[in-house]
Amino acid sequence: MERIYYRCSTDKQQFLQQQDCVRKYLEGKGIDPDTLEVTEEHVSGRKKANERKLGGLIKRCKKGDIIYVSELSRLGRNMNDLFQTVSEACEKGIKLIQCKDGSEIENESIGGKALLFALSLAAEIEVQNITQRINSGLNSRREILKEQGFWISNTGNIRTHFGNDKGSDTSAAVMASVEAKVLAAADWKEGSKGYQWVIRQIAKGRKRDDVIKEFNENMDAGIEGFSTRNGCHLSKGILSKWINSKHIIAKGEGIEKRDSIQ
């Protein structure tokens, strides 16, 4: 039996990008995706698979069954849990197919183990980087709050405490909430055709104004994936945030890349 698994980090996200990826792969194989069983859930990839619908899905599967996902990070973002999930699937004779490139996710062959290690490590590093940035930001705000009695939020509001009630200590809850939002944004960027297109154009050295103009023209033409996360046109401010998130520094007509751009 063939099945499809979709996961988003928060209930504010949609599965459209994942669905598009899986659909194109299956249709290329002559398979109608509408005839397959679909499992969807909104849950953090850091939560263990056996505590998610994914765990139940694997338990229901039998030898020879296939589970399609858009990419490995949909199965999870914790390396140990990913290895455990893939191992359980392999032991039961279940195939896990990453539709992004059509590869089979397994850890029985040397090549499969190497690929799984690389992809799962990248997924976990991304989560750790996000957590570190959040912790760093919160620690900085605590120092500012201690020194001057207030700090300025990202929305420009003056805050004199963490949490909703003055005097309450909910910094852990604040961090969890912020982390969930950042992870959701990271998930969107991974699956957004428009975002990936913009990063590639900037990496080629195209002028920002030209990139913005073509992006918005594509959006107006109804080309799928060309819109911001909020469904709006691309602005200079949003483009700057996207570029900064990839650590790109514009230099005249060209660019300097601080890290690789996929």
C-alpha positions, 0 to 999 in steps of 0.5 A: 500500500502507498501512503503520503505523509505531510507535516507542518510545524504550526496550524497557521501553515498549510501543506500546499508546497509539500502537496505540490512536490509530492503530486509532481513526483507521483504524477511523473511515476504515473500514480494518482496522488488522490487515490493514496491514503494521506496523513497530515499533522501540525506538530513540531519536528522536534517531537518524537515520531512515536508521539506524533501521527507519524509513529502510528502511520509506520505501525499501520504499514506492512512489508512492501508499503511505501510512504512518500514525503516531500523531504526528510525534514518532514519526518523530523528535525532530531537526528537520533529520532530520524535514525530511529524512525528510518530504522523502524521503517527499514526493519518492517520493509517499508520504503520511505521516498523523498519526493524532492529528488526521488531518493529512497531514505534508508540506512541499510546501505553505505550510501543510504547511511551517508545520505541519511546522516548528512540530511538529518545532521543538517536538519538538527543543526538548523534547529540548534542554530534557531535555538541559539539565536533565540537564546542569544536574543533573550539573554541580550534583552534580559541584560538591557531590561536589567540595565535600563528597566525596559527593552524595545520589542520587534514591533517597536513597543516598549516592554518592561517585562517578559510575558503578558502580566507585569512581574510574571516570569514566562521567558521559557514560554516566550522562547518556545513561542518564538522558536515555533514561529521561527521554525514555521518560517524556516519550513516555509522558506524550504518549500517556497518556490518564490523564496528559493527563486529570489535567493538564486537570482540574488546569488547570480548578482541581479539587481534587487529592483529587477528581482522585486519587479519580476517576482511581483510580475510572476505573482500577478500572473498567478504563477504558483509559489510567487508571493510572500509568506503572508500572500503579499507582493515582495517589497524592498524590506522583505527582500532585505530580510530574506537576503540577511537570513541567507547571510548575503552581502550585496556588493555593487552589481554582485554579491559576497556569499557567507555560506552556501545557497541551495 
